[in-house]
């Protein structure tokens, strides 16, 4: 893997480190989420290949701290580290290097060799259990746990928690999906039935990727189903909590079938590939493209409700995604204090807001979310509303994603349709559920 490295060798001797953190560690692996979207994919290839010159200040007399972040924020993070060290001379004897290792690679690299891995690193929330299992995460400094919990939104705190312990500092609340729509077509985005009716009447398309295990959960979780996995101390899947073969699952499956059979429906989740679009379920990574497509009629909202055959209304749910910042366990208490202090700073209100302004990452910090700049971002505001109804994505077997694709494709090809009996639909759900459970056996 090619790394873009920007070293900051930060000066002088330590005047005496305060702060300390508690140790923790135990259990390992699982598959990374194939569906998760990350901004680092947007980084320009030419820039990713360019190696940055090193900048050196001081002699690193107190030791070295290695930081891993996505390529898109290497330069930003280096500037913030420099500012932190200037404001905190007690830690100025540490040499800090900032390297480009994306959230999708960081966990795998850390688990492969914890000792050689970064001291502070960003990662996607679905990797937290395997990192804890591998002994690659220190619990958050007890001195700031209450502050971290009060300063960040509930979803990001849940994502950073394993059992009862907080293991990471939330960085973002910006990975999930919601509704983009043309407000000249869709008059009321609050119900799926209304959106579909408006799109049909206008001859416009409604896009959602129903053969994706990521987007599909919007219906099943919204109806009240569970699909989650538990792991042992070695990171093996030990239990699957799946309730798709249930009245709730049947209601969700019928709602997906009803959507698929609309003349307005198109399968997809990328507005750049959509045509004649009236509305689409997509994410913040496509915000600029959506604004270009809809122009003056650009609008966003949380996902709508859907109504089942018994007239019961369900709020669409789904997965939410968060970026987290972790600290590796340390044997040197002074270095641990420096790592904890730096991580807390990099995940704090000031830096989260600055990061949003520079690269567009959505804050998890509540005060940063309340800033005029962030509140004026209609896509992030819609996502923030949706994340209140979403579930932080955990670890899933790799086969889950292909199984979900097969379920969606059986709807798209008419194998499962409005003409199917409840018994046939329930049989399909039972087969899906049994297969999901088998992954943990």
N, C-alpha and C positions, 0 to 999 in steps of 0.2 A: 504493500500500500504506500502510495506516495504521500508524504506529509509536507505540508507547508509550515515552516517553523519560524516563529518570531520570538527570539529570546530577549528577555529583559533581565539583566543581571543587576540586582538591586542592592544597594550599597551598605556600608558600615557594619558596625557590630550591633548586636541586639542589646538594647538597654535593659531588657528584662521582660520576658513574655508573661502575660497574665493568662487568662482563659485556659480552660482545659476541657477535654471531651471524654466521654465514656466509651469503652470498647464494646464490641458485639460482633458476632459472626456465626456462621453455620449455613446449610444446604445449597444446589446447582441446576443446570441447564433446562432450556425449553426453546421452542422455536420463536424467533422474532416475528412480529406481526407483519405479514407480507402486504397487508392492505394499508398500513399506516403511511400517511403523507407527511413529508418533511420539506421545509424550505430549502435545505441544503441542496436538494435536487435542482433548485433554480439557479444555483451558482454558475457563473459563466465558465465554460471549460478552459478557456485561455487563462483566466485568472487562477483557476485551480492548479494549473501546471506551473505557474510562476512561483519561484522560490523567493521568499522575502529576505532581505538582508538582516543580519542580527544587529541588535542595539544593545550595548553593554553599559551598565552603570555599577560601579563597585566590584567587590571581589567574591561575593557569595560565601562569606566566612562562616555563616551559621547553617549552611546546607542549601539544598536545591528543592524546589517545588515545581512539579510538572503539571500543567493544566491542559486538558483536551476539550476542545469545543468544535462545532461545525465550521467548515471552511469559511462560510459567509460571515462569521463573527470573530474570526481570529484577530484581525486588526482592531476591531472595536474592543474586544476583551483585553488586548494588550494595552490599549490606552487606559482602560479602567483599572487594570492592575497597577500601572504606573501612577495613576492618581491615588489609589489606595496606599501604595507604599510611601508616597510623598506625605500623605496625611497621617500615616502611622509609622513613625520612625522606629518604633520598638521592633518592627519586623523587617527593617531595612537591610539586615545582613543576609537575607535569603535571596538566592538566585531563582527567579521565576521564569520558566519557559512556557510559552503558549503555542500549542501544536494543533493542527487541523486533523482531528479524528472525529468523524460525525457520530451523531447519536445512534445510528444504526449499527456502527462498528465498535463503539466503545465497550459495550458489555461483553461481546465475544472476545475482544482483545484482553480485557481485564480478567475474565475467567480463565483464559488460556495461561496467563502469567501475571498473577496479582502483584507480585513483587516488582516486576518490570513495568507495570502499568502506571497510569497517571496518579498523582496524589489528589487531584480535584478533576472531576470529569462530568460532562453533560451526557445524559442518556434518556431514552424514551421510557415512559412509565411502565410499559409492559415487561421491562427487563428487571424490575427491582427485586422480585423474589429470587431469581437466579443469582443476582449479584450478592444479595444477603447470604444465600446458601453457600456461595464461593468464598465468603469472608472478605469481600471486596468493598464493603460499605461500613463506615463508622456510623453509629447513631448520631443524630444532630446534637450539637453541644447543649447540654442541659440548661446552660445559662440563657439560651435564646429560644428554647423550644416554645415557650408561651408566646413570645413575640412572633415567631414564624407562623404559628397557628392562627394568631389573631390578625396578622397582616395579609394572609393569602386566602383565596376563596376555598370553599369546602371541598370542591372536586379535586383541586391540586393537593390539598392536605391528605385526602383519602388515597390519592395516587402515590404519595410519598411515604405511606404508612404500611408496615408489614406487622401483622398481629396488633400489638398495642404500642409498637415503637415507631417513632418518626426517624426515617433513615436518610432523608434527602431534603434539600432546599428547593422548593418549587421555583421554576424559572418562567414558565409560560402556561397559559390556558388558551391554546389557540389551534388545537388539532381536533377536528370533528366536522360534522356536516350540518347543514341547515338549508334554507330555501332561498334561492335567487329567483326573482320573477320580474316580468314586464308589467308594470302597474297600469298600463293602458289595456292590458288583457285580463289580468287577475284583479278582481275588484275587492275580494276579501281572502287573504292568505291563511285564515285561521282553520279552515277545514279542507281535507283532501278532496272530499266530494265537490266542494265549491270550486276549488282550483281546477279539477278535471272538467267540470261543467263549463267553466269559463274558457279553458283551452279548446275544448271541443267546439264550442260556439264560434270561436274566433279562427278555427282551423289551424291552431298552433299545437306544438308538441310539448309534452311534459316528460322530462327525463329523470329516471332514477335507475340505479344499477341493482336490479333485484336478484341477479345471480352472483352477488358478492356477499361473503360472510360478514363483511364490515357493515354494509348498508342494510342488509336483510334484517339485522337485529332491531332496526327502527320499529318494525311491526311487532316482532315477537316480544321484545322487552317492553314495548309500549302496551301490549295486551296483558303483561304480567308474567311472562315466562322467564325462566332462569336458564342460563347456559354458561357455566363457569367451571374451572378446574382447580383442584388442590394438588399440592406437590409434597413429597417427603423431603427429608434432610439432604438427599442426594439430587434433588431436583426432578425426580421421576413423578409423572402424573399418577396420583393414587386414587383420586375420586373425581367423577364428573357429576356435577349438579345440573341435570337437564330435565326440563318439564315441558318440552315441546308437544309431546303426545298427551294433550290435555284440552279441555274446552277452550282455554286461553290460546293455545297453539293453533287450534282449529280456526278460531276467529281471526288470528293473524294471517294464517295461510289463505283463508278465503278473501281477506282484504287485499293481499298481494295478487291473487288471481283476478279479482275484480279490477284492480289497477291495470294489470297486464292486458286485459281484454278491452280496455278503452281504446278507441280509435286515436286518441291523443298520445297514448303511451309510446315512449321509445326507451330502450334499455341503454343506459350510459350515465356517466357522472362527470364528464369533462366538457365544459361549455365550449371550449375551443374546437371540439369535434362535433358539436351539436348544430342542427339546422332548424330553421323556422321555430325557434324555441320560445315558448311562453313562460315556462318555469322549469327549474332544474334543482335537484338536490346535489349540492357540491360543497366545497370548502373554501377557506380563506385564501388558499394558494391560487385560486382562480378568480380572485376579486377583480383584478385589473381587466382580465379577459371578459368577465361578466359586465363590467361597466362599459366596455367597448361594444359589446353585443347589444345591450339594452339602451345605451345612450341616456337621454333625458328620462326615460321610463325605468331606469335601474332602481330596483328595490330589493330589500332582504327581510327575512323574518325567520323566527324559529320554525321548526317543522310543524306541520298542521296536526290536527286530530283526525282520527278516522272513526267511523261508526260501524259496529258489527251488525250481524243479521238480527240481533235481538234489540237493536236500537241503543246499545251502550256505546258511549263515546270513550275513545282511548287517545291519550297524548302520545304521539310518536316519540320514541326514545332513541336508543342506539349507543354506540361507543363514543367516549370522549378520550382525547389524547392530551398528554401534558409532557413538557420537557422538565427534567429534574437535574439538580446539580448534587453530585455525591462527593464525599471525602473518604479516601482510603484509610483504613486503620494504620496508625503510626506507633512506633516504639519510642520515638523521641517526643516527649510531652511539649517541648517548646515548638517543634515543627507542627504538631497537631494543633496547638493553639493558633499558629499562624494560618494553617489551612482552614480551620473553622472560621476564623475572623474574615479571611479573604472570601470564602464561599458565601458567608452570610452577606457580605458587602455586594458581591456580584449578583446575588439573588434578591437584593433589596429594592425598595421603591424607586430610588433615584436611578439606579442602573437599569432596572426593567423599563422605566419610562424612556430613558435615553436609547435603549436597545430598540424599543418600538419605533422611535423617531428615525433611527438610522437604518434598520433593516426590516421593520414591520412586524416583529414578533409580538404577539398579543400577551400582555402581562397577566400574571396570576395574582399580583399584588393588588389588593382592593383599592387602595388610594390611587395607584397608577391607573387602574381601570376607570376611576372616577374623574380623571383629568379630562379637560376639554378636548385635547387632541385624540385621546382614545375613544371618548364618547361620540365624537363626530365621525368615527369610522363605523359606518353602518353595518359592514360585514362582521366585524368583531363584536359589535353590540348584539347582532342577531345570534352569533355563536355563543356569546355569554349567556343569553337567555336559553338557548338549547342545551347547553352544558348542565343547566340546573335539572334537566330531565334525563341526562345521559349517565352512563356507567363507565367509570375509568376502565380502559381495556387492560385485562390481565394477560396471562400467558395461555396460549392455545396450541394444541398439537398442529403441526403443519398440515396434516390430512384434513383438519376441520375446514380449512379454506376451500379445498377442492371438493369436499363433500357439500358445502354450501352452494358452490357453483352448480353442482349437479342438481340440487333441489330447485334452484332458480331456473335452470335450463329445462327441467321437466315441466315447469309452468309455461315457459316461453314456447316450447314446442307442442303444447296442448295435451301432454300426457296427463297433467293435472289441470282441470278446468272447472268452470262453473257447472258443467254437466256431470262432474264426478260426484259420486255419493259421499256422504259423510264417512261411511265405513272405509271407502277407498282413500280418502284424504287422511283419515286417522291412521290407516295402515302405512301410508308414506311417512307420516310424522313419527310413527313408532319405529320404523326402520331407521330413519334419520337419528332419532334419539338413541336407539340401541347401538348404532355405529359410533356415535359420539362417546357413549359410555365405554365402548370397547377399547378406545384409545387409552383409557386409564386402567386397564386390566392387565 
